[in-house]
Amino acid sequence: MDRRTFLSTLGLAVATQQLACAPRAGSMTATPRRLRRVGIQLYTLRDDARRDLEGTLANIAQIGYKDVELLSSMNNFGMPPQRLRAVLDRLGLRAPSTHLGGESFDNLDREIENAKILGHEYLVLASLPTDKPTLDDYRHWADRLNEAGRRALPSGIRIAFHDESIDFRKIDGVVPYDLLVERTDPAYVRLQLDTGNLALAGGDPYDYLKRYGSRYWLFHIKDAPAFGAEHDTDLGKGVIDFKRLFASIDHIDDKVLYVEQESYPGTPLDSAKADYKYISTLEF
């Protein structure tokens, strides 16, 4: 065997041995992750906030939450934007978004100015402003969201839509939520997925994440005791697989996630504490 053949044979043998010793791609496991930031929707503590908004925000910060979603739809319980921003800054809280009622879109310029004061990145339509919306209502609001998105974007503010369970109930064979999503322009309208509201409607949020994943930039992390249940529950006590869900959210560190709960086994504050403990330590 000449030198060239020997070296070639030796190289092949070494490469084969290294390949045999290397871990298989399927056997490699990623390092478990946790959420970088955890926020809370203020509606979770709405009764506390009505009595004492500043004290409620202090409790939110003390628990460990970093973000809070405000409620312009409830006039932020009467606290003016400048004062509210000062309270948030003092407590080390951010407010990346707020919920709006439909009437706020008649005064969008004012909402944009308030958003700048409060540091919002998103103005979110909480729900359609009618008890029994028709498919035409969904078409109308899809068009209004597109228009609002075009107006807000030059100010650095995004428009988004938040789902309620009613949005998934078929009308004339059509899921109205799907109609609205497909009629809105992704360049101007983003989505906030409320995992609990979808579960209460009988759907699995994982399925919608697969369908419209790139549209979802904000999330309400809410659990349900069963798909199709009538009320929500503490996080981790229900049917939603949050570990699987979080692992499926692309660029999750760039998204905004808020705990939200509307039904409580004890006090709302106790649930807010339990929810934070669960979600902040969840590995995915």
N, C-alpha and C positions, 0 to 999 in steps of 0.2 A: 504493500500500500504506500503510495507516494504521499508527500507532506500535504498537498492540497486535498487529496481524498480523505486523509486522516482528520484534518481540521474540519472539513465539511461534515464528516460522520460524527465527530465529537460535538460540533455545534448543534446538530440535529438531536443528538441524545440529550444534551443539556436542556434544549428548548422543550423537548418532550417531557422531561422530568419536571421542569418548572410549571408546565401546563397542567400536569397531573396533580401537582401540589397546590396549585392556585385554587382559591375558593370559587365555587360555582356562582354565577351571577344571581341565580335564583335563591341561593342560600345566604346572600349578603343582606343584612338588615340595616335599615337606616337608623341613625341615632334618634331616639324618641324626642319629640318636640312638645313645647307648651305654647300657649298663646302669649304673644309678646305684650299685648295690652288687653285689658278687660274693661268694658264699659257697662253702663246700666241705663236703661230707658227710665226716665223720671216717672213715667206712669206707674211703674212698679210701686213707688212710694208716694202716690198722688195724694192720699189723705194726709200723710205726714207733711208733705210739701204745702198743702193748703194752710195748715196750721203754722208752719215755720219753715219756709223755703231755705233760708240760710243754714239753719240747724240741720235740716235734712241733707243738704249738700255736704256739710261737715261730716255727718255720719257716713255718707257715701265714700268720702275720701279716707276716713278712718278705717273702713272695712278693707280698703286696698284698691278700689276701683280707680282707674286713671281717666276714663272718659265718661261723659254723661250726655245722653240725648235729651234735649230740652223740648218743651211743649209750647211752641208759639200758638198752637191750636187752643191752648188754655191760657193764653196771654202770660205764660210763665208765672202764673199765680200773682200777677200784679207788680212784679219787680221790673223796673226800667232796665233797658239793655246795658247802659253804662254801669249801673250799680251791680247788675248781675255779672258782668265781665270782671269787675273788681273782686267780687266774691270768689269766682272761679279761679282767678289768678292767685289769690291769697291761699286757696286750698290746694293749689297745684293740679287742678282739674282742667281738662280740655272739653270743648263741646263741638265735636266735628259736624254735628247735624242737629236739626230740629224738625219736629212734625208740624205740618201746616194743615189747617182746614181748607176746604174748597174756596171759601170766601176770601182767603188771603191772596189768591191768585188775581183778584180784582185790584189788589194793592201791591203788586209784585215789586215795584221799585222800592217801596218802604221795607218790604221783607228783605230785599237784597242789602239795603243799607244796614238794617239790624244785624244781618248775617255777618257783615264785615266787622261790626263792633264786637260781636260775640265770638268771632273766629270760626264760624261755620264754613264747612266745605260743601255741604249739601242742604238743600231745602227739600223736604220729603212730604209728598201728599200722603196723609195718613190713611185716607179712605175716600171713596166717592161720596159726595155730600147728599146722599139720598138713601132712604131706607130700603127701597126696592128698585135698584138700578136695572135698566133695560140694556140690551145690547147697544142701542143707540147712545145711551149714556156713556158706555165704555168707549165707544168710538169718539164721542164728543170730548171726553177727558183725555183720551190718547192724543187728540189733536191739540188740546190746550197744553198738555205737558210738553209736546214738541215745540210749541210756540214759546212757552216759558223757558225751556231749555236754551233756545236760541237767544233769548233776551238776556238770560243770566250768565251765560258762558263768558262773554267779554269781561265780566266783573270777577271771574275766577270762581264762580259759584255753579254747582251742578244741581240739576233737578232730578229727583228720584221718586219712585212709587213704592208704597208699602202695601202688602197684601193683607186682606182680611179673609176669614174663612168663606164668606159669602161669594168672594170672587171666583171660587172654584166650583160653584154649583151651576150645573149646566142650564142654559136658557136656550130653548129650541134646539137642543142637541149640541150647543156650542159652549165650551168653557170660556166664560167672559175674560178671565185673567189672560188666557192665551191670546185672545183677540186683541186685548190692550197691548200686551207685550209685542206682538208681531206688527202692530200698527205704529208703535213708537219707534223713533229713530235712535239707535244706539249712540250716535254721535252727540245727542242732546239729552237723552233720558236714560238714567241708570235705575237699577232695581234694588230694593231692600227685601230680602227674603225673610219672612217671619216663619220660622220652622214650626212653631206651635200652631199658628193659625192654619197652616197647610195640613198639619196632622189632624187638627180638629175637623177639618173638612174631609178627612179620610185618605189624604195623600201622604206619600213619603217624600220629605224634602230632598232626599238623595236623588230621587228620580228627576225632580225639577232642576237640581244642580247640574245633572248630566245634560239636561235639555237646554238650559239657558245660562250655563255657568259663567260665560264671559260677561253677561249682563249684570251679574250680582256683585255689587261693591259694598253693600252694607247688609248686616244680618241682625235679626232679633233671635237670640238664642233662648228658645222657650220649649218646654217639654210638655207631653200629654200622656195621661195614664193609658190611653189606647187610641188607635187610629179611629177617628169618628167620635171621640169623647166630647162631652159638653163643656169641659173646663180643663185648664192646664194644671200643672203640678210642679213641685220642686225639681230642679235639674237633677238628672240621674235617677229619678224615681219613675220615669216613664218609658216609652217605647222607642224614642229616637236614639239612634246610634251616633252620638256626637263624635266619637273617636273616628269612625268611618267618614262622617261628614266633613270634619275638619281636614282630614288627610286628603280629601278630594277637592278642596278649595285652592285653586291656583293662586300663588303669590299672596298667601293668607296674611302675611305681615303688612301688606298694603291695603287690606280691607278693614272695615270698621265693624266691630262686633259688640253688641249690647245684650246683656242679660235682660230679659223681661218676664215678669210673672204677674198674673192678674187674680189668681185664686191662691189662698194660703192656708196651710194647716194650723199656723199660729199667727204671729204678727207679720206684717209685710217686711219689717226690718229683720226679723229672724230669718225669713226666706231669702232676703237679699244677702245675708251673711252666709247661709248654707249654699246658696247658688254660687257665690264667689269662691268659696272653699272648693267646691266641686270642679268648677270650670277652670280655675286658675292652676289647678294641680293635674288636670287631665292631660295625659300624654297621648300623642297620636303620631 
